[in-house]
Amino acid sequence: GVSANFTDINKHGAELRTNLEMGTDKRIEAELFSPFFSSQKLFTSASIVYSNQNRNLPAGIGEIGEPTLDVTKDYLPMSYQEYQGEFALGYQPTLWQELKFGARYTDGSIEVSSLPSLGSAGYKRIGAFASYRLDTLDNFSLPTEGYFVDLEYLISHDDFDNESSSGESDFSSESDTVYELSANFMAAQSIEKHTLVAKVDYGIVESKNSVFPIDPKELGGFLNLSGIPRNSLIGQNLAYSSLIYRYKWFENDFGLFESPFYVGASIEHGGVWSNNDLKLDEAPMYTAGSVFAGVDSPIGPIILAYGRTEDNFDSVYLIVGTSYK
């Protein structure tokens, strides 16, 4: 991946951010941030994104509805390809928080990667959203102090159209009105070499027809229900919390940069579900934990970890220079 920021495009300090990621998942994006005044408190933003992501859909999810951890061993590889455009008006009272109101358009398709002969399902989404973000973390991957809050409420009209391998549409076209709330919280506090990080993620979707989710919630991977493969649980709704303890054992001082060595452990609890009739205390939830060691290097965190769930699913993770969610 590579990104580039172009600053001071106009007299008020407009910026253009571009990003390119190539690999198993692909992403190309550009975002223009343009303040109305030099104070930069009022601004507009416009972005366009192309993405192609692989997701593992639990086998039988359409029949069972609520995945268990067993589905992490039996799944269908799905390919999500989409184009997304967004325009928003925003207010930024400080450099570490912003409030935005905007519109979003998404045009995409879903197909089973290993069975392209089944055809694909196309979808279009037109929606309006409001979002708020507060970020005072000193480091997002390995924070030692600060808070992170990310809230978004989306109302959208979705159109779906199933298409066979011959290119002909069938009669399963549907429309849906979707109300989606997502909330992410993180807080970090340190005392000398000891750090505690608490995290809560919550996402809920309400729809009239409960069609296949356009933007499904995912769990799995290190510190994201440790012990199962990355993003191997998928559902419309998500509730997840974790508490992470980290100890800075010693500091590697290489002159030009420092690379502290950490050891730590986590306790995690959460799950995903698609049945909107379920209450939060009725949804399938699982407990997991992990132990890990690693360094904060100039290319990002390098971490070796072991995770295990309450049902004795376990995994070993090696993370090099990237976010571990």
Residue, then its C-alpha position, 0 to 999 in steps of 0.5 A: g500500500v501507498s498513500a500521498n497527501f497534497t496540502d495547501i491546494n487553495k488559500h484556505g488549506a484544502e487537502l487531497r488524500t490518495n490511497l492505494e492498496m493492492g493484495t488479497d483485498k484491493r482499495i483505491e481512494a481519493e478524498l478532497f477536504s476543503p475548508f470554507f475559511s482559514s480557521q478550517k472549522l467549517f469544511t466540505s469533503a468529497s471522496i470516491v472509493y473502489s474496493n474489492q474485498n474477500r469475505n468468508l460467508p459462513a455456510g448455511i447462514g441463510e438457513i441458520g441465521e446465527p453463526t456459531l464458531d463451528v462455521t469458521k471451519d466451513y464457509l463460502p469465500m465471497s467477493y465484494q466489489e464496489y464503487q462508493g462516492e460520498f459528499a459531506l458538510g462538516y464542523q471541526p471545532t478542534l483538530w481531534q474531533e469532527l461532526k459530518f452530515g452527508a450523502r453516500y452512493t454505493d454501487g457493488s456486486i457480490e459473488v461466490s469466489s469459488l463458484p462464479s457459475l452461480g452468478s452474482a448479486g448486484y446492489k445499489r445504495i443511496g443514503a444520508f448519514a451523520s457521523y461524529r469522531l473524537d480521537t485523542l489517542d497517542n497511537f492507534s495500534l499501541p495506544t498508551e493514553g487518550y480516547f477514541v469515539d466514532l459514531e455513525y447513523l445511516i438511513s439508506h434505500d437499497d436495491f438488489d438484483n440477482e443475476s445468473s451466469s448467463g447475464e440474465s436477471d431473475f425475478s428476485s429483485e428487491s428493495d429495502t429501507v435500512y437504518e444502521l447505527s455503528a458505535n466504536f469506543m476505545a480508551a487507554q490509560s497508563i501508569e508507568k510501564h503498565t497500560l490498560v486499553a478498553k474497547v467497545d464496538y456496537g453495530i445494529v441494522e434495522s431493515k424492512n425486508s432483511v435482505f443480504p447485508i451490504d456492509p456486514k459486521e465481522l469478528g475474528g482475528f487477534l484482539n477481535l475475538s482471538g482464537i478464530p481466523r480474521n473476519s471469519l464470523i459475519g452478521q448484520n449486527l455486532a456487539y463486542s468488548s475487550l480489555i487489554y493489558r500491556y507491559k512495556w518490558f524494556e526500550n530498544d534505543f537505536g539512536l534514530f528511533e526507539s522500539p519498545f518491547y511489550v508483553g500483554a494479555s487480553i480478555e474479549h467477549g462478543g458476537v454477531w447475529s442477523n435476526n433483528d428479533l433477538k435482544l442483545d442478551e439473547a444474541p450468541m456471544y463468545t468469550a476469548g483471550s490472548v497473550f502476546a509479545g511484540v515491538d513498536s517498530p518504525i514500520g508499525p507493530i510487530i506482534l506474535a500472539y496466541g488466542r483461544t476461545e471458550d470453545n477451544f478454538d485457538s490460533v497463532y498470529l503474526i502481525v508485521g507492520t499493519s493494524y491487527k484488526 
